Amino acid sequence: MQLSIFWRLVMTSLVIITVMGGVNIYALFQLRQLTAMSTQMASYHYPAAESAKRLVGLLYAQLNSEKKYLATRDHTFLTNLTEEVDEFGRSLQILRGQESSSQGLKLLQETDELLKERLKLFQDEFQTAKGKVRQAAPEYENRRDGLMDRMSSSIQAYIDLHEARVSVGVTESRASAAQAEAVTEQLVLVALVFGLGLAGIASYTILRPLRHLEGHIKQIGQGNFRGSLQIKAPAELRELVDTVNWMGRKLQEIDDMKTEFLAHVSHELRTPMASIQEGTHLLLDEIPGPLLQEQRTILRIMADSSKRLIHLISTILDLSKMEAGMMEYRIVPVDLQRIGEISINKVRLLADSKHVQLVLESIGERTWVKADASRLEQVLDNLLSNALKFSPEGGVVKVQMKPDPQAGVLEVAVSDTGPGIAPEDLPHIFERFYQGRTKGKHTAGSGLGLALVKNVVEAHGGRIWIESEKGKGATVRFILRLAKPETVRQA
């Protein structure tokens, strides 16, 4: 089942949208991960490290207030010490409530126990002193400083723990961001290539049938109606292809009817025209009696006109036979140079009347090809007649023959110095009844000569083409197969 153009475009668009949506979802997932890591660092690790740093400050503030109190026994310093201890305890409890890692909780628990031990040591020292002003005992100071160092180390270890996690988080965030960026770029590139590939495939499946259809329509325009286009195409184009095929069949039917009609009419006209021509010749020979000069002139015009009409009828009949595949050819080794000389002699009087020079370039030896001599003579007659028709007075019509023994072919060229053929006329010049846009004085014709020439050359397995530039004359070239030497000797 062939999908329609609409559904092909819809499915291609959906696939491309799905692929791009997958890329966007992946990018969004990576962005959310990065946001979660940033949020954790901003709302947990940074505040925890800053709070621990404040604990260190409070710890040293306690030590300073304690030393002042023990030195002066001023209750102001004792009050300051009590407030600082309370604030330290509250901050420590808040940190313990926010901490989620076992290692961090262990360090905070250790700090809390050391704080209690230090307070007990202070109370004992305070009871011993009983309000007397004296220096603290060295043993007390050593134990106090030891506890302070241990508390400071625990808090610093807690700070280092969170700062390390911040550092690891930053490193992981950068690595994750770089990886996400690289993967996203690759996915976008893959999605782009995939999308372009799908678009290309969809376009190809639509444009390919259109190009085939365009070529088939051009063939129909050139008169080839027999071919039928068979291609896989979307439903909409399938209908168009079927319509074009139907049109080609109808045109072929019309063309066949026209060919049959022309052949029938030509056949019916040939016998009476032959009778008219023979009767005209009898009158010109004065069989019935003598003629006046005016009568003779009229009869000559009638004879020439009937001759041209019989030639046209013969051409139409020959073309009809060729296109129907009924033309018979007697293929034997033929001396093409001799045929060229015969054809040139036929048109020599016409060339002399127009002061046109006829040139047959001899290759020095006889050139034999496998052909039907009468049909080949017909080809050269038509080409020479066309060349003379379009050549100006004082022009040159040249016939060249170039054998290529290695390729086993002979190339024949008939050139003139006329006005040339317009580029837009070249593709149609071998079509029946086509006379082109280049017309001069006395160049009226039927437009069948070149069509007959092409059919004869191709029937001999050859190829024919025209080279021309506007205002620089035209050259008709065709190639035929050379006859093998042993075949020539047998002939």
SVG drawing of the C-alpha trace seen along z (x, -y; Angstrom):
<svg xmlns="http://www.w3.org/2000/svg" viewBox="-8 -43 59 57">
<polyline fill="none" stroke="black" stroke-width="0.4" points="0.0,0.0 1.4,-3.4 1.1,-6.2 -0.3,-9.5 1.9,-12.6 0.0,-14.1 0.6,-11.1 4.3,-10.8 4.9,-14.4 2.9,-14.0 4.8,-10.8 8.1,-12.4 7.3,-15.5 6.1,-13.4 9.3,-11.3 11.5,-14.5 9.4,-16.1 9.8,-12.9 13.5,-12.8 13.9,-16.5 11.6,-16.0 13.8,-13.2 16.8,-15.5 15.0,-18.2 13.9,-15.8 17.5,-14.6 18.7,-18.2 16.0,-19.1 16.9,-16.0 20.5,-17.1 19.6,-20.6 17.5,-19.5 20.3,-17.4 22.7,-20.4 20.0,-22.5 19.6,-20.0 23.4,-19.8 23.6,-23.6 20.6,-23.9 22.2,-21.3 25.4,-23.2 23.7,-26.6 21.2,-25.5 23.1,-22.9 26.9,-22.7 27.7,-26.4 25.5,-27.3 26.8,-24.4 30.4,-25.5 29.7,-29.1 27.8,-28.1 30.8,-25.9 33.1,-28.8 31.0,-31.0 31.3,-28.2 35.1,-28.5 34.7,-32.3 32.4,-31.7 34.8,-29.1 37.7,-31.5 35.4,-34.2 34.6,-31.9 38.2,-31.3 38.9,-35.1 36.0,-35.8 37.0,-32.9 40.6,-34.2 39.4,-37.7 37.0,-36.4 39.6,-34.2 42.0,-37.0 39.6,-39.7 36.7,-37.8 34.5,-40.4 30.9,-39.0 30.5,-40.9 33.0,-38.6 31.3,-35.6 28.0,-36.8 29.6,-37.2 31.0,-33.7 27.6,-32.3 26.0,-34.0 28.7,-32.8 28.4,-29.2 24.6,-29.3 24.9,-30.7 27.6,-28.1 25.3,-25.3 22.3,-26.6 24.2,-26.9 25.7,-23.4 22.2,-21.9 20.9,-23.6 23.8,-22.2 23.2,-18.7 19.5,-19.0 20.4,-20.0 23.3,-17.5 22.4,-14.4 25.7,-12.6 26.9,-10.2 30.4,-11.5 29.2,-15.1 26.9,-14.0 29.8,-12.2 32.0,-15.3 29.3,-17.5 28.5,-14.9 32.2,-14.8 32.3,-18.6 29.2,-18.7 30.8,-16.2 34.0,-18.2 32.0,-21.3 30.3,-19.6 33.7,-18.4 35.1,-21.8 32.2,-23.4 32.6,-20.9 36.3,-21.7 35.5,-25.4 32.9,-24.9 35.3,-22.8 37.9,-25.5 35.3,-28.2 34.3,-26.3 37.9,-25.9 38.6,-29.6 35.5,-30.6 35.6,-34.2 39.3,-34.8 41.3,-36.6 44.2,-34.4 45.9,-33.0 44.5,-29.7 46.4,-26.6 48.8,-25.4 47.1,-22.0 43.7,-23.6 45.1,-25.7 46.7,-22.7 43.5,-20.6 41.4,-23.5 43.7,-24.3 43.7,-20.6 39.9,-20.5 39.8,-23.7 42.3,-22.3 40.2,-19.1 37.0,-21.1 38.6,-23.4 39.9,-20.3 36.5,-18.7 34.8,-21.8 37.6,-22.3 37.2,-18.7 33.4,-19.4 34.2,-22.5 36.7,-20.6 34.1,-17.8 31.5,-20.2 34.1,-22.2 35.3,-19.0 31.8,-18.0 31.3,-21.5 34.5,-21.0 33.4,-17.5 30.0,-18.9 31.5,-21.7 33.8,-19.2 30.9,-16.8 28.7,-19.7 31.4,-20.7 31.9,-17.2 28.2,-16.6 27.7,-19.9 30.5,-19.1 29.1,-15.6 25.6,-16.9 26.8,-19.5 28.8,-16.9 25.9,-14.4 23.4,-17.1 25.5,-18.3 25.8,-14.8 22.1,-14.1 21.3,-17.4 23.7,-16.5 22.2,-13.0 18.7,-14.4 19.6,-16.9 21.2,-14.3 18.3,-11.9 15.7,-14.6 17.5,-15.7 17.7,-12.0 14.0,-11.5 13.2,-14.7 15.4,-13.7 13.8,-10.2 10.3,-11.8 11.3,-14.3 13.0,-11.6 9.9,-9.4 7.8,-12.3 10.2,-13.9 11.5,-10.7 8.1,-9.8 7.6,-13.4 10.9,-13.4 10.0,-10.1 6.6,-11.7 8.3,-14.8 10.5,-12.7 7.5,-10.7 5.6,-13.8 8.6,-15.1 8.6,-11.9 4.9,-12.4 5.7,-16.0 8.3,-14.6 5.7,-12.3 6.6,-9.0 3.1,-7.9 3.7,-4.2 5.5,-4.1 3.6,-3.6 5.0,-4.8 5.1,-2.1 6.5,-3.5 5.7,-3.3 4.3,-6.6 2.0,-8.1 -1.7,-7.8 -2.1,-11.4 0.8,-11.0 -0.5,-7.5 -3.7,-9.1 -1.7,-11.6 0.5,-8.9 -2.5,-6.9 -4.0,-10.0 -0.8,-10.7 -0.7,-7.1 -4.3,-7.3 -3.5,-10.5 -0.6,-8.9 -2.8,-6.0 -5.4,-8.3 -2.8,-10.4 -1.4,-7.1 -4.8,-6.1 -5.2,-9.5 -1.8,-9.3 -2.5,-5.9 -5.7,-7.1 -3.9,-10.0 -1.2,-7.8 -3.7,-5.4 -5.7,-8.2 -2.7,-9.7 -1.5,-6.4 -5.0,-5.6 -5.4,-9.0 -1.9,-8.9 -2.5,-5.5 -5.7,-6.6 -4.1,-9.7 -1.0,-8.0 -2.8,-6.3 -4.7,-9.3 -1.6,-11.5 0.5,-9.1 -2.2,-9.2 -2.1,-13.0 1.7,-13.0 1.7,-10.5 -1.0,-12.5 1.0,-15.7 4.1,-14.1 2.1,-12.8 0.9,-16.3 4.4,-17.8 5.7,-15.2 2.9,-16.6 1.5,-13.1 -2.1,-14.5 -0.8,-17.5 1.4,-20.6 1.4,-23.0 1.6,-26.7 4.4,-28.2 1.8,-29.2 0.3,-25.7 3.8,-24.1 4.6,-26.4 1.3,-25.5 1.9,-21.8 5.5,-22.0 4.1,-23.7 1.5,-20.9 4.3,-18.2 6.5,-19.8 3.6,-20.1 2.4,-16.5 6.0,-15.3 6.3,-17.1 3.0,-15.8 3.8,-12.2 7.1,-12.6 5.2,-13.8 2.7,-11.0 5.6,-8.4 7.3,-10.0 4.1,-9.7 3.6,-6.1 7.2,-5.2 7.0,-6.9 3.7,-5.0 5.4,-1.7 8.4,-2.5 6.4,-3.4 4.3,-0.3 7.4,1.9 6.4,3.0 9.2,1.4 11.5,4.0 15.2,3.3 17.7,5.2 20.9,4.9 24.0,5.6 27.5,4.1 27.1,0.7 29.6,-1.7 28.6,-4.9 30.9,-7.1 29.2,-6.1 25.8,-6.8 27.0,-10.2 28.2,-11.0 24.8,-9.9 22.9,-12.1 25.1,-15.1 24.6,-14.8 20.8,-14.8 20.9,-18.3 23.8,-19.7 21.5,-21.7 19.7,-23.2 23.0,-24.1 24.3,-25.7 21.1,-27.8 21.7,-29.1 25.4,-29.4 26.0,-27.0 29.2,-24.9 28.8,-21.2 31.8,-19.4 32.2,-15.7 35.3,-15.1 36.9,-11.9 38.8,-9.7 40.8,-8.2 39.3,-4.7 35.8,-3.2 33.9,-3.1 31.5,-0.1 28.7,0.0 26.0,2.5 22.8,0.8 19.9,0.7 21.3,-1.3 18.0,-2.9 17.1,-4.0 20.6,-5.3 20.3,-7.3 16.9,-8.6 18.7,-9.8 21.4,-11.7 18.8,-13.1 16.8,-14.6 19.8,-16.0 21.3,-17.6 17.9,-19.0 17.5,-20.6 21.1,-21.9 20.5,-23.6 17.1,-24.9 18.6,-26.9 22.0,-27.8 22.3,-31.4 23.7,-32.2 27.4,-31.7 27.2,-29.2 28.8,-25.8 27.3,-22.4 29.8,-19.8 29.5,-16.0 32.2,-14.4 32.8,-10.7 35.1,-9.6 35.5,-5.9 36.6,-4.6 37.9,-1.1 38.6,-0.5 35.0,-1.3 33.7,0.3 31.6,-2.7 31.5,-5.4 30.5,-9.0 28.8,-11.0 28.3,-14.8 26.3,-17.0 26.9,-20.7 25.6,-24.0 26.4,-27.7 22.8,-28.8 21.1,-30.6 21.5,-27.7 18.9,-26.2 17.7,-28.0 18.6,-26.1 14.9,-25.8 14.2,-24.0 17.0,-21.4 15.1,-18.9 12.2,-18.8 13.9,-19.0 13.3,-15.3 9.6,-15.3 7.1,-14.9 5.8,-18.1 8.1,-20.2 9.7,-23.0 11.1,-25.2 11.4,-28.9 14.2,-29.4 12.5,-30.1 13.8,-32.0 12.7,-32.6 11.5,-29.6 12.0,-27.2 8.5,-25.8 8.4,-22.0 6.4,-19.2 8.5,-18.8 8.8,-15.0 12.2,-14.7 14.3,-14.7 11.7,-12.4 12.1,-9.9 15.9,-10.2 16.0,-9.5 13.8,-6.4 16.0,-5.0 19.3,-5.6 17.9,-4.1 16.5,-1.1 20.1,-0.5 21.3,-0.5 22.8,-3.9 22.5,-7.2 21.8,-10.7 22.1,-14.2 22.4,-17.8 25.0,-20.4 24.2,-24.1 24.7,-27.6 22.4,-30.4 23.8,-32.3 26.6,-29.7 24.9,-27.0 24.0,-23.5 25.7,-20.0 23.7,-16.8 25.8,-13.8 25.0,-10.1 26.9,-6.9 26.5,-3.5 28.3,-0.2 31.2,0.5 31.0,3.7 33.6,6.4 36.2,6.9 35.2,10.6 31.6,9.6 32.5,7.0 34.5,9.6 31.6,12.0 29.3,9.2"/>
</svg>
